[in-house]
Amino acid sequence: MMIRCVAIDDEPLALQQLVSYIGKVPYFELAGSFQSSVEAQKYLLANQVDVMFVDVNMPDMNGLDLVRFLPDPPMVVLTTAYSEYAVEGYKVEALGYLLKPFSFNDFRQVAEKVRKQWNLLHAESLVSKADSDNALFFKTDYKVLRVEVPSIRYVESMSEYIKIWLEGQKDAIVVLLSLKKMEDRLPSDSFMRIHRSYIINLKKIKSVTKGHVQLEGDVTLPIGDLYKDSLSAYIDSKFLGN
């Protein structure tokens, strides 16, 4: 098991220390280090990373905005010299927070938290791809549950968990799984990511307005800026008339 990390800090000495600490943790692998949040964003959009250690205060784009602008952010550990940013960390679902100057012991404690979270995220919650009967199997509530794929209305992200909302059911199924993994397992001709927090069943769309999709069952969900073009292309492909 190797957890892929990136270190992001505009201060050279702080970045050097962060890289050094990552190298001392046996289950961490340094995937990249960046003094520019813009360069880090380019890398993160193109490469799979498990955790980002990012300074909050940086020029061009601060660490909080960097996390917000990523469609599928990895686990986040914030580093900063200002304690007031601890509250801001909750808004981007940061897993950890390191107040500068921090020791290797401080870093090691956060690293262990990252390792435990990584193990949870990589637990095999999803048993299989859709079988010949167009169903998926999930581990939830100490049992394996079979779900008919066409009955899924939408999937909602809840940090390391997802909620699967089914047709005709009041309560969602809660599963320990990332939204990205769920997206990879669902058939792309029937399901689409429309927001960093939502995947919808395209066959359940009732209407589309500016910035929102309404599904069967009077559910209205937002459309993220990064996903507008894909949804528009799908609608255009089905559109009849002027």
Summary of the structure (lengths in Angstrom):
residues: 242
radius of gyration: 19.9
end to end distance: 54.9
largest distance: 65.0
contacts: 706
relative contact order: 0.09
helix: 34%
strand: 33%
